[in-house]
């Protein structure tokens, strides 16, 4: 489910779903609820949404601001 393989096409993998969430977060920081509402049409269910967030967090592409209670896109540092 995370990675595409012979049975799971790329468009159904978690890697493909990450793009939809990142596209929203590049524009603006969002709360978890609003982010889910904006992206739920691309996801199977809330479990897949949470799995995508877990993968993005593990890859250090997003962070959670506990004070503002929003998810933020982490911009890469230019070398």
PyMOL Python script that loads the backbone (N, CA, C, O; Angstrom):
from pymol import cmd

cmd.read_pdbstr("""\
ATOM      1  N   UNK A   1       0.817  -1.196   0.000  1.00  0.00           N
ATOM      2  CA  UNK A   1       0.000   0.000   0.000  1.00  0.00           C
ATOM      3  C   UNK A   1       0.862   1.262   0.000  1.00  0.00           C
ATOM      4  O   UNK A   1       0.489   2.267  -0.606  1.00  0.00           O
ATOM      5  N   UNK A   2       2.005   1.218   0.671  1.00  0.00           N
ATOM      6  CA  UNK A   2       2.859   2.398   0.691  1.00  0.00           C
ATOM      7  C   UNK A   2       3.593   2.554  -0.633  1.00  0.00           C
ATOM      8  O   UNK A   2       3.620   3.632  -1.227  1.00  0.00           O
ATOM      9  N   UNK A   3       4.179   1.467  -1.077  1.00  0.00           N
ATOM     10  CA  UNK A   3       4.957   1.506  -2.313  1.00  0.00           C
ATOM     11  C   UNK A   3       4.217   0.792  -3.434  1.00  0.00           C
ATOM     12  O   UNK A   3       3.523  -0.196  -3.194  1.00  0.00           O
ATOM     13  N   UNK A   4       4.363   1.285  -4.647  1.00  0.00           N
ATOM     14  CA  UNK A   4       3.743   0.575  -5.773  1.00  0.00           C
ATOM     15  C   UNK A   4       4.458  -0.752  -6.015  1.00  0.00           C
ATOM     16  O   UNK A   4       5.654  -0.887  -5.759  1.00  0.00           O
ATOM     17  N   UNK A   5       3.708  -1.714  -6.508  1.00  0.00           N
ATOM     18  CA  UNK A   5       4.283  -3.007  -6.870  1.00  0.00           C
ATOM     19  C   UNK A   5       3.443  -3.609  -7.993  1.00  0.00           C
ATOM     20  O   UNK A   5       2.697  -2.887  -8.655  1.00  0.00           O
ATOM     21  N   UNK A   6       3.552  -4.901  -8.215  1.00  0.00           N
ATOM     22  CA  UNK A   6       2.805  -5.526  -9.307  1.00  0.00           C
ATOM     23  C   UNK A   6       1.299  -5.450  -9.091  1.00  0.00           C
ATOM     24  O   UNK A   6       0.536  -5.402 -10.056  1.00  0.00           O
ATOM     25  N   UNK A   7       0.868  -5.438  -7.844  1.00  0.00           N
ATOM     26  CA  UNK A   7      -0.559  -5.429  -7.534  1.00  0.00           C
ATOM     27  C   UNK A   7      -1.113  -4.033  -7.264  1.00  0.00           C
ATOM     28  O   UNK A   7      -2.299  -3.780  -7.476  1.00  0.00           O
ATOM     29  N   UNK A   8      -0.264  -3.138  -6.801  1.00  0.00           N
ATOM     30  CA  UNK A   8      -0.701  -1.781  -6.450  1.00  0.00           C
ATOM     31  C   UNK A   8      -0.075  -0.791  -7.421  1.00  0.00           C
ATOM     32  O   UNK A   8       1.141  -0.604  -7.409  1.00  0.00           O
ATOM     33  N   UNK A   9      -0.889  -0.151  -8.266  1.00  0.00           N
ATOM     34  CA  UNK A   9      -0.338   0.845  -9.187  1.00  0.00           C
ATOM     35  C   UNK A   9       0.135   2.091  -8.427  1.00  0.00           C
ATOM     36  O   UNK A   9      -0.302   2.349  -7.306  1.00  0.00           O
ATOM     37  N   UNK A  10       1.015   2.843  -9.045  1.00  0.00           N
ATOM     38  CA  UNK A  10       1.564   4.033  -8.398  1.00  0.00           C
ATOM     39  C   UNK A  10       0.465   4.975  -7.932  1.00  0.00           C
ATOM     40  O   UNK A  10       0.557   5.527  -6.836  1.00  0.00           O
ATOM     41  N   UNK A  11      -0.563   5.170  -8.733  1.00  0.00           N
ATOM     42  CA  UNK A  11      -1.619   6.134  -8.397  1.00  0.00           C
ATOM     43  C   UNK A  11      -2.372   5.757  -7.123  1.00  0.00           C
ATOM     44  O   UNK A  11      -3.006   6.616  -6.512  1.00  0.00           O
ATOM     45  N   UNK A  12      -2.316   4.497  -6.714  1.00  0.00           N
ATOM     46  CA  UNK A  12      -2.982   4.045  -5.495  1.00  0.00           C
ATOM     47  C   UNK A  12      -2.031   3.941  -4.304  1.00  0.00           C
ATOM     48  O   UNK A  12      -2.464   3.610  -3.200  1.00  0.00           O
ATOM     49  N   UNK A  13      -0.762   4.215  -4.506  1.00  0.00           N
ATOM     50  CA  UNK A  13       0.217   4.085  -3.429  1.00  0.00           C
ATOM     51  C   UNK A  13       0.237   5.341  -2.558  1.00  0.00           C
ATOM     52  O   UNK A  13      -0.226   6.407  -2.963  1.00  0.00           O
ATOM     53  N   UNK A  14       0.780   5.188  -1.369  1.00  0.00           N
ATOM     54  CA  UNK A  14       0.900   6.319  -0.449  1.00  0.00           C
ATOM     55  C   UNK A  14       1.827   7.384  -1.030  1.00  0.00           C
ATOM     56  O   UNK A  14       1.622   8.576  -0.804  1.00  0.00           O
ATOM     57  N   UNK A  15       2.835   6.962  -1.767  1.00  0.00           N
ATOM     58  CA  UNK A  15       3.752   7.932  -2.381  1.00  0.00           C
ATOM     59  C   UNK A  15       3.012   8.897  -3.298  1.00  0.00           C
ATOM     60  O   UNK A  15       3.324  10.088  -3.324  1.00  0.00           O
ATOM     61  N   UNK A  16       2.049   8.403  -4.039  1.00  0.00           N
ATOM     62  CA  UNK A  16       1.281   9.267  -4.940  1.00  0.00           C
ATOM     63  C   UNK A  16       0.349  10.183  -4.159  1.00  0.00           C
ATOM     64  O   UNK A  16       0.112  11.318  -4.574  1.00  0.00           O
ATOM     65  N   UNK A  17      -0.181   9.714  -3.042  1.00  0.00           N
ATOM     66  CA  UNK A  17      -1.126  10.502  -2.242  1.00  0.00           C
ATOM     67  C   UNK A  17      -0.426  11.638  -1.500  1.00  0.00           C
ATOM     68  O   UNK A  17      -1.062  12.630  -1.146  1.00  0.00           O
ATOM     69  N   UNK A  18       0.880  11.500  -1.262  1.00  0.00           N
ATOM     70  CA  UNK A  18       1.621  12.551  -0.558  1.00  0.00           C
ATOM     71  C   UNK A  18       1.570  13.867  -1.319  1.00  0.00           C
ATOM     72  O   UNK A  18       1.569  14.936  -0.709  1.00  0.00           O
ATOM     73  N   UNK A  19       1.530  13.801  -2.616  1.00  0.00           N
ATOM     74  CA  UNK A  19       1.541  14.997  -3.459  1.00  0.00           C
ATOM     75  C   UNK A  19       0.337  15.883  -3.165  1.00  0.00           C
ATOM     76  O   UNK A  19       0.467  17.105  -3.110  1.00  0.00           O
ATOM     77  N   UNK A  20      -0.832  15.278  -2.977  1.00  0.00           N
ATOM     78  CA  UNK A  20      -2.046  16.059  -2.735  1.00  0.00           C
ATOM     79  C   UNK A  20      -1.950  16.848  -1.428  1.00  0.00           C
ATOM     80  O   UNK A  20      -2.370  18.004  -1.362  1.00  0.00           O
ATOM     81  N   UNK A  21      -1.404  16.227  -0.408  1.00  0.00           N
ATOM     82  CA  UNK A  21      -1.269  16.907   0.880  1.00  0.00           C
ATOM     83  C   UNK A  21      -0.196  17.983   0.803  1.00  0.00           C
ATOM     84  O   UNK A  21      -0.383  19.083   1.324  1.00  0.00           O
ATOM     85  N   UNK A  22       0.916  17.681   0.164  1.00  0.00           N
ATOM     86  CA  UNK A  22       1.977  18.682   0.040  1.00  0.00           C
ATOM     87  C   UNK A  22       1.532  19.881  -0.788  1.00  0.00           C
ATOM     88  O   UNK A  22       1.925  21.009  -0.493  1.00  0.00           O
ATOM     89  N   UNK A  23       0.723  19.660  -1.811  1.00  0.00           N
ATOM     90  CA  UNK A  23       0.221  20.777  -2.621  1.00  0.00           C
ATOM     91  C   UNK A  23      -0.598  21.754  -1.786  1.00  0.00           C
ATOM     92  O   UNK A  23      -0.545  22.961  -2.024  1.00  0.00           O
ATOM     93  N   UNK A  24      -1.344  21.257  -0.826  1.00  0.00           N
ATOM     94  CA  UNK A  24      -2.127  22.128   0.054  1.00  0.00           C
ATOM     95  C   UNK A  24      -1.207  22.855   1.031  1.00  0.00           C
ATOM     96  O   UNK A  24      -1.366  24.054   1.259  1.00  0.00           O
ATOM     97  N   UNK A  25      -0.250  22.136   1.605  1.00  0.00           N
ATOM     98  CA  UNK A  25       0.609  22.717   2.638  1.00  0.00           C
ATOM     99  C   UNK A  25       1.646  23.690   2.091  1.00  0.00           C
ATOM    100  O   UNK A  25       2.119  24.553   2.830  1.00  0.00           O
ATOM    101  N   UNK A  26       2.005  23.575   0.838  1.00  0.00           N
ATOM    102  CA  UNK A  26       2.949  24.526   0.238  1.00  0.00           C
ATOM    103  C   UNK A  26       2.321  25.920   0.210  1.00  0.00           C
ATOM    104  O   UNK A  26       3.013  26.926   0.366  1.00  0.00           O
ATOM    105  N   UNK A  27       1.026  25.966   0.012  1.00  0.00           N
ATOM    106  CA  UNK A  27       0.316  27.245  -0.073  1.00  0.00           C
ATOM    107  C   UNK A  27       0.096  27.850   1.306  1.00  0.00           C
ATOM    108  O   UNK A  27       0.293  29.050   1.499  1.00  0.00           O
ATOM    109  N   UNK A  28      -0.319  27.013   2.278  1.00  0.00           N
ATOM    110  CA  UNK A  28      -0.693  27.544   3.580  1.00  0.00           C
ATOM    111  C   UNK A  28      -0.605  26.450   4.640  1.00  0.00           C
ATOM    112  O   UNK A  28      -0.836  25.278   4.342  1.00  0.00           O
ATOM    113  N   UNK A  29      -0.274  26.824   5.870  1.00  0.00           N
ATOM    114  CA  UNK A  29      -0.335  25.889   6.989  1.00  0.00           C
ATOM    115  C   UNK A  29      -1.805  25.582   7.267  1.00  0.00           C
ATOM    116  O   UNK A  29      -2.659  26.459   7.136  1.00  0.00           O
ATOM    117  N   UNK A  30      -2.100  24.348   7.649  1.00  0.00           N
ATOM    118  CA  UNK A  30      -3.492  23.947   7.879  1.00  0.00           C
ATOM    119  C   UNK A  30      -3.609  23.107   9.141  1.00  0.00           C
ATOM    120  O   UNK A  30      -2.674  22.406   9.526  1.00  0.00           O
ATOM    121  N   UNK A  31      -4.770  23.188   9.776  1.00  0.00           N
ATOM    122  CA  UNK A  31      -5.061  22.278  10.882  1.00  0.00           C
ATOM    123  C   UNK A  31      -5.303  20.887  10.302  1.00  0.00           C
ATOM    124  O   UNK A  31      -5.544  20.735   9.104  1.00  0.00           O
ATOM    125  N   UNK A  32      -5.236  19.894  11.151  1.00  0.00           N
ATOM    126  CA  UNK A  32      -5.428  18.518  10.694  1.00  0.00           C
ATOM    127  C   UNK A  32      -6.816  18.346  10.083  1.00  0.00           C
ATOM    128  O   UNK A  32      -6.965  17.710   9.040  1.00  0.00           O
ATOM    129  N   UNK A  33      -7.827  18.912  10.731  1.00  0.00           N
ATOM    130  CA  UNK A  33      -9.202  18.764  10.246  1.00  0.00           C
ATOM    131  C   UNK A  33      -9.398  19.406   8.882  1.00  0.00           C
ATOM    132  O   UNK A  33      -9.989  18.801   7.987  1.00  0.00           O
ATOM    133  N   UNK A  34      -8.909  20.616   8.721  1.00  0.00           N
ATOM    134  CA  UNK A  34      -9.070  21.323   7.441  1.00  0.00           C
ATOM    135  C   UNK A  34      -8.264  20.634   6.348  1.00  0.00           C
ATOM    136  O   UNK A  34      -8.727  20.520   5.213  1.00  0.00           O
ATOM    137  N   UNK A  35      -7.067  20.176   6.681  1.00  0.00           N
ATOM    138  CA  UNK A  35      -6.248  19.462   5.700  1.00  0.00           C
ATOM    139  C   UNK A  35      -6.959  18.194   5.228  1.00  0.00           C
ATOM    140  O   UNK A  35      -6.946  17.878   4.038  1.00  0.00           O
ATOM    141  N   UNK A  36      -7.572  17.478   6.150  1.00  0.00           N
ATOM    142  CA  UNK A  36      -8.312  16.277   5.754  1.00  0.00           C
ATOM    143  C   UNK A  36      -9.489  16.638   4.851  1.00  0.00           C
ATOM    144  O   UNK A  36      -9.727  15.969   3.845  1.00  0.00           O
ATOM    145  N   UNK A  37     -10.220  17.680   5.201  1.00  0.00           N
ATOM    146  CA  UNK A  37     -11.365  18.097   4.378  1.00  0.00           C
ATOM    147  C   UNK A  37     -10.927  18.477   2.961  1.00  0.00           C
ATOM    148  O   UNK A  37     -11.627  18.181   1.993  1.00  0.00           O
ATOM    149  N   UNK A  38      -9.782  19.126   2.843  1.00  0.00           N
ATOM    150  CA  UNK A  38      -9.299  19.562   1.532  1.00  0.00           C
ATOM    151  C   UNK A  38      -8.755  18.416   0.680  1.00  0.00           C
ATOM    152  O   UNK A  38      -8.711  18.523  -0.545  1.00  0.00           O
ATOM    153  N   UNK A  39      -8.342  17.327   1.316  1.00  0.00           N
ATOM    154  CA  UNK A  39      -7.690  16.243   0.565  1.00  0.00           C
ATOM    155  C   UNK A  39      -8.447  14.919   0.586  1.00  0.00           C
ATOM    156  O   UNK A  39      -8.016  13.966  -0.061  1.00  0.00           O
ATOM    157  N   UNK A  40      -9.549  14.833   1.302  1.00  0.00           N
ATOM    158  CA  UNK A  40     -10.229  13.540   1.457  1.00  0.00           C
ATOM    159  C   UNK A  40     -10.741  12.955   0.145  1.00  0.00           C
ATOM    160  O   UNK A  40     -10.922  11.742   0.043  1.00  0.00           O
ATOM    161  N   UNK A  41     -10.973  13.782  -0.843  1.00  0.00           N
ATOM    162  CA  UNK A  41     -11.447  13.262  -2.131  1.00  0.00           C
ATOM    163  C   UNK A  41     -10.393  12.413  -2.839  1.00  0.00           C
ATOM    164  O   UNK A  41     -10.726  11.614  -3.714  1.00  0.00           O
ATOM    165  N   UNK A  42      -9.133  12.581  -2.470  1.00  0.00           N
ATOM    166  CA  UNK A  42      -8.040  11.830  -3.098  1.00  0.00           C
ATOM    167  C   UNK A  42      -7.645  10.581  -2.303  1.00  0.00           C
ATOM    168  O   UNK A  42      -6.857   9.763  -2.777  1.00  0.00           O
ATOM    169  N   UNK A  43      -8.193  10.440  -1.099  1.00  0.00           N
ATOM    170  CA  UNK A  43      -7.798   9.370  -0.192  1.00  0.00           C
ATOM    171  C   UNK A  43      -8.940   8.386   0.022  1.00  0.00           C
ATOM    172  O   UNK A  43     -10.111   8.737  -0.120  1.00  0.00           O
ATOM    173  N   UNK A  44      -8.586   7.152   0.363  1.00  0.00           N
ATOM    174  CA  UNK A  44      -9.601   6.127   0.591  1.00  0.00           C
ATOM    175  C   UNK A  44     -10.367   6.366   1.887  1.00  0.00           C
ATOM    176  O   UNK A  44     -11.590   6.230   1.921  1.00  0.00           O
ATOM    177  N   UNK A  45      -9.650   6.724   2.959  1.00  0.00           N
ATOM    178  CA  UNK A  45     -10.285   6.930   4.258  1.00  0.00           C
ATOM    179  C   UNK A  45      -9.332   7.687   5.180  1.00  0.00           C
ATOM    180  O   UNK A  45      -8.230   8.066   4.782  1.00  0.00           O
ATOM    181  N   UNK A  46      -9.778   7.897   6.416  1.00  0.00           N
ATOM    182  CA  UNK A  46      -8.975   8.635   7.392  1.00  0.00           C
ATOM    183  C   UNK A  46      -7.686   7.881   7.726  1.00  0.00           C
ATOM    184  O   UNK A  46      -6.664   8.505   8.012  1.00  0.00           O
ATOM    185  N   UNK A  47      -7.724   6.561   7.692  1.00  0.00           N
ATOM    186  CA  UNK A  47      -6.524   5.771   7.984  1.00  0.00           C
ATOM    187  C   UNK A  47      -5.428   6.028   6.955  1.00  0.00           C
ATOM    188  O   UNK A  47      -4.253   6.128   7.307  1.00  0.00           O
ATOM    189  N   UNK A  48      -5.808   6.134   5.702  1.00  0.00           N
ATOM    190  CA  UNK A  48      -4.830   6.422   4.661  1.00  0.00           C
ATOM    191  C   UNK A  48      -4.279   7.842   4.834  1.00  0.00           C
ATOM    192  O   UNK A  48      -3.091   8.076   4.614  1.00  0.00           O
ATOM    193  N   UNK A  49      -5.127   8.774   5.220  1.00  0.00           N
ATOM    194  CA  UNK A  49      -4.694  10.149   5.489  1.00  0.00           C
ATOM    195  C   UNK A  49      -3.628  10.168   6.586  1.00  0.00           C
ATOM    196  O   UNK A  49      -2.596  10.823   6.442  1.00  0.00           O
ATOM    197  N   UNK A  50      -3.877   9.457   7.667  1.00  0.00           N
ATOM    198  CA  UNK A  50      -2.922   9.417   8.778  1.00  0.00           C
ATOM    199  C   UNK A  50      -1.629   8.729   8.354  1.00  0.00           C
ATOM    200  O   UNK A  50      -0.545   9.154   8.754  1.00  0.00           O
ATOM    201  N   UNK A  51      -1.727   7.689   7.561  1.00  0.00           N
ATOM    202  CA  UNK A  51      -0.526   7.010   7.066  1.00  0.00           C
ATOM    203  C   UNK A  51       0.310   7.946   6.198  1.00  0.00           C
ATOM    204  O   UNK A  51       1.537   7.951   6.298  1.00  0.00           O
ATOM    205  N   UNK A  52      -0.342   8.733   5.353  1.00  0.00           N
ATOM    206  CA  UNK A  52       0.383   9.709   4.524  1.00  0.00           C
ATOM    207  C   UNK A  52       1.077  10.733   5.416  1.00  0.00           C
ATOM    208  O   UNK A  52       2.235  11.074   5.177  1.00  0.00           O
ATOM    209  N   UNK A  53       0.383  11.227   6.441  1.00  0.00           N
ATOM    210  CA  UNK A  53       1.005  12.181   7.367  1.00  0.00           C
ATOM    211  C   UNK A  53       2.195  11.550   8.078  1.00  0.00           C
ATOM    212  O   UNK A  53       3.225  12.201   8.251  1.00  0.00           O
ATOM    213  N   UNK A  54       2.068  10.296   8.490  1.00  0.00           N
ATOM    214  CA  UNK A  54       3.177   9.594   9.149  1.00  0.00           C
ATOM    215  C   UNK A  54       4.403   9.514   8.246  1.00  0.00           C
ATOM    216  O   UNK A  54       5.524   9.770   8.688  1.00  0.00           O
ATOM    217  N   UNK A  55       4.189   9.162   6.991  1.00  0.00           N
ATOM    218  CA  UNK A  55       5.306   9.045   6.047  1.00  0.00           C
ATOM    219  C   UNK A  55       5.942  10.412   5.809  1.00  0.00           C
ATOM    220  O   UNK A  55       7.168  10.528   5.801  1.00  0.00           O
ATOM    221  N   UNK A  56       5.129  11.440   5.617  1.00  0.00           N
ATOM    222  CA  UNK A  56       5.667  12.787   5.398  1.00  0.00           C
ATOM    223  C   UNK A  56       6.441  13.277   6.618  1.00  0.00           C
ATOM    224  O   UNK A  56       7.478  13.924   6.473  1.00  0.00           O
ATOM    225  N   UNK A  57       5.949  12.977   7.810  1.00  0.00           N
ATOM    226  CA  UNK A  57       6.651  13.368   9.027  1.00  0.00           C
ATOM    227  C   UNK A  57       7.976  12.616   9.150  1.00  0.00           C
ATOM    228  O   UNK A  57       8.993  13.205   9.517  1.00  0.00           O
ATOM    229  N   UNK A  58       7.968  11.327   8.845  1.00  0.00           N
ATOM    230  CA  UNK A  58       9.197  10.525   8.908  1.00  0.00           C
ATOM    231  C   UNK A  58      10.235  11.019   7.906  1.00  0.00           C
ATOM    232  O   UNK A  58      11.436  10.962   8.171  1.00  0.00           O
ATOM    233  N   UNK A  59       9.771  11.501   6.758  1.00  0.00           N
ATOM    234  CA  UNK A  59      10.675  12.045   5.738  1.00  0.00           C
ATOM    235  C   UNK A  59      11.058  13.501   6.009  1.00  0.00           C
ATOM    236  O   UNK A  59      11.796  14.110   5.235  1.00  0.00           O
ATOM    237  N   UNK A  60      10.552  14.052   7.115  1.00  0.00           N
ATOM    238  CA  UNK A  60      10.801  15.440   7.523  1.00  0.00           C
ATOM    239  C   UNK A  60      10.333  16.445   6.478  1.00  0.00           C
ATOM    240  O   UNK A  60      10.978  17.470   6.258  1.00  0.00           O
ATOM    241  N   UNK A  61       9.212  16.146   5.838  1.00  0.00           N
ATOM    242  CA  UNK A  61       8.607  17.068   4.869  1.00  0.00           C
ATOM    243  C   UNK A  61       7.537  17.932   5.515  1.00  0.00           C
ATOM    244  O   UNK A  61       7.169  18.974   4.972  1.00  0.00           O
ATOM    245  N   UNK A  62       7.028  17.503   6.683  1.00  0.00           N
ATOM    246  CA  UNK A  62       6.044  18.288   7.420  1.00  0.00           C
ATOM    247  C   UNK A  62       6.430  18.306   8.893  1.00  0.00           C
ATOM    248  O   UNK A  62       7.193  17.464   9.368  1.00  0.00           O
ATOM    249  N   UNK A  63       5.881  19.288   9.601  1.00  0.00           N
ATOM    250  CA  UNK A  63       6.037  19.352  11.051  1.00  0.00           C
ATOM    251  C   UNK A  63       4.730  19.842  11.650  1.00  0.00           C
ATOM    252  O   UNK A  63       3.937  20.497  10.974  1.00  0.00           O
ATOM    253  N   UNK A  64       4.506  19.525  12.919  1.00  0.00           N
ATOM    254  CA  UNK A  64       3.297  19.947  13.605  1.00  0.00           C
ATOM    255  C   UNK A  64       3.652  21.037  14.595  1.00  0.00           C
ATOM    256  O   UNK A  64       4.485  20.829  15.477  1.00  0.00           O
ATOM    257  N   UNK A  65       3.031  22.197  14.457  1.00  0.00           N
ATOM    258  CA  UNK A  65       3.223  23.308  15.381  1.00  0.00           C
ATOM    259  C   UNK A  65       2.210  23.148  16.508  1.00  0.00           C
ATOM    260  O   UNK A  65       1.013  23.340  16.297  1.00  0.00           O
ATOM    261  N   UNK A  66       2.682  22.797  17.703  1.00  0.00           N
ATOM    262  CA  UNK A  66       1.778  22.524  18.817  1.00  0.00           C
ATOM    263  C   UNK A  66       1.108  23.780  19.346  1.00  0.00           C
ATOM    264  O   UNK A  66      -0.016  23.708  19.845  1.00  0.00           O
ATOM    265  N   UNK A  67       1.757  24.918  19.253  1.00  0.00           N
ATOM    266  CA  UNK A  67       1.150  26.165  19.724  1.00  0.00           C
ATOM    267  C   UNK A  67      -0.016  26.584  18.841  1.00  0.00           C
ATOM    268  O   UNK A  67      -1.094  26.910  19.339  1.00  0.00           O
ATOM    269  N   UNK A  68       0.201  26.576  17.530  1.00  0.00           N
ATOM    270  CA  UNK A  68      -0.838  27.000  16.591  1.00  0.00           C
ATOM    271  C   UNK A  68      -1.755  25.854  16.178  1.00  0.00           C
ATOM    272  O   UNK A  68      -2.811  26.081  15.588  1.00  0.00           O
ATOM    273  N   UNK A  69      -1.348  24.614  16.493  1.00  0.00           N
ATOM    274  CA  UNK A  69      -2.120  23.411  16.131  1.00  0.00           C
ATOM    275  C   UNK A  69      -2.330  23.293  14.626  1.00  0.00           C
ATOM    276  O   UNK A  69      -3.434  23.018  14.156  1.00  0.00           O
ATOM    277  N   UNK A  70      -1.240  23.507  13.878  1.00  0.00           N
ATOM    278  CA  UNK A  70      -1.284  23.395  12.421  1.00  0.00           C
ATOM    279  C   UNK A  70      -0.136  22.515  11.935  1.00  0.00           C
ATOM    280  O   UNK A  70       0.885  22.358  12.604  1.00  0.00           O
ATOM    281  N   UNK A  71      -0.340  21.953  10.759  1.00  0.00           N
ATOM    282  CA  UNK A  71       0.718  21.200  10.084  1.00  0.00           C
ATOM    283  C   UNK A  71       1.368  22.140   9.087  1.00  0.00           C
ATOM    284  O   UNK A  71       0.689  22.860   8.355  1.00  0.00           O
ATOM    285  N   UNK A  72       2.683  22.124   9.068  1.00  0.00           N
ATOM    286  CA  UNK A  72       3.445  23.052   8.235  1.00  0.00           C
ATOM    287  C   UNK A  72       4.379  22.273   7.314  1.00  0.00           C
ATOM    288  O   UNK A  72       4.982  21.279   7.718  1.00  0.00           O
ATOM    289  N   UNK A  73       4.488  22.739   6.076  1.00  0.00           N
ATOM    290  CA  UNK A  73       5.444  22.180   5.119  1.00  0.00           C
ATOM    291  C   UNK A  73       6.839  22.638   5.506  1.00  0.00           C
ATOM    292  O   UNK A  73       7.043  23.815   5.803  1.00  0.00           O
ATOM    293  N   UNK A  74       7.799  21.729   5.507  1.00  0.00           N
ATOM    294  CA  UNK A  74       9.182  22.056   5.843  1.00  0.00           C
ATOM    295  C   UNK A  74       9.939  22.282   4.548  1.00  0.00           C
ATOM    296  O   UNK A  74      10.100  21.368   3.739  1.00  0.00           O
ATOM    297  N   UNK A  75      10.396  23.502   4.363  1.00  0.00           N
ATOM    298  CA  UNK A  75      11.151  23.833   3.154  1.00  0.00           C
ATOM    299  C   UNK A  75      12.572  23.303   3.283  1.00  0.00           C
ATOM    300  O   UNK A  75      13.156  23.331   4.366  1.00  0.00           O
ATOM    301  N   UNK A  76      13.119  22.828   2.192  1.00  0.00           N
ATOM    302  CA  UNK A  76      14.483  22.295   2.186  1.00  0.00           C
ATOM    303  C   UNK A  76      15.487  23.434   2.297  1.00  0.00           C
ATOM    304  O   UNK A  76      15.280  24.518   1.751  1.00  0.00           O
ATOM    305  N   UNK A  77      16.567  23.175   3.006  1.00  0.00           N
ATOM    306  CA  UNK A  77      17.638  24.159   3.120  1.00  0.00           C
ATOM    307  C   UNK A  77      18.493  24.136   1.861  1.00  0.00           C
ATOM    308  O   UNK A  77      18.974  23.074   1.466  1.00  0.00           O
ATOM    309  N   UNK A  78      18.692  25.296   1.219  1.00  0.00           N
ATOM    310  CA  UNK A  78      19.590  25.317   0.060  1.00  0.00           C
ATOM    311  C   UNK A  78      21.036  25.149   0.517  1.00  0.00           C
ATOM    312  O   UNK A  78      21.442  25.716   1.531  1.00  0.00           O
ATOM    313  N   UNK A  79      21.787  24.390  -0.212  1.00  0.00           N
ATOM    314  CA  UNK A  79      23.191  24.157   0.169  1.00  0.00           C
ATOM    315  C   UNK A  79      24.087  25.171  -0.434  1.00  0.00           C
ATOM    316  O   UNK A  79      25.299  25.128  -0.221  1.00  0.00           O
TER     317      UNK A  79
END
""", "prot")
cmd.dss("prot")
cmd.show_as("cartoon", "prot")
cmd.util.cbc("prot")
cmd.orient("prot")
